[in-house]
């Protein structure tokens, strides 16, 4: 499943069209942010570490596995607006065509390494790329962010993570209205999109096994694009 998702993402290394008004999810304006998800395969399990830095300098970090096990969440830390400006400028300079050349096809299984970068702009999602080789730019930022935020064992329960992408991912599981969201999964995905990289769900919310057993990635339609999301948990 992850290999299928990654192949789709690899085909979407492009610029997204900007919307006329600032992006809104569930009636809430989305604060621009940059997001990086690094995936590493070890002993048959892929571990993902996600970093989200908002324009106002708030850094959040979370780590989970492709088995939907949440391993750690870092308390949101304040890095300041200049840190966001530096990160956005650096990530924006990565050439999507160069990233595509570095992305190698998987040989019948998950990639040993993957890197996904999303930049949520002032108006709408402006950029997304994926590659299967480390990036010096992203590695430098990750090293900085790791030093700023310390992962800790999360509270028990289910969490939802999101990754914005600019184009139709091949089907959607949840549609989020531009001005308001219905209750349940759509509202929780929306809250995760405008908040930290991993958003704790209320008690009694479904986990991935309740929605579709064995599935790690779902799709949501946003007012100005799409997002992949997943539900992870700590038992």
Secondary structure, 3 states (H helix, E strand, C coil): CHHHHHHHHHCCCEECCCCCCCCEECCEECCCEEEEEEEEEECCEEEEEEEEEECCCEEEEEEEECCCEEEEEEEEEECCHHHHHHHHHHHHCCCHHHHHHHCCCCCCCCCCEEEEEEEECCCCEEEEEEECCCCHHHHHHHHHHHHHCCEECCCCEEEEEEEEECCCCCCCCEECCCCCCCCCHHHHHHHHHHCCCEEECCCCCCCHHHHHCCCCCEEEEECCEEEEEEEEEEC
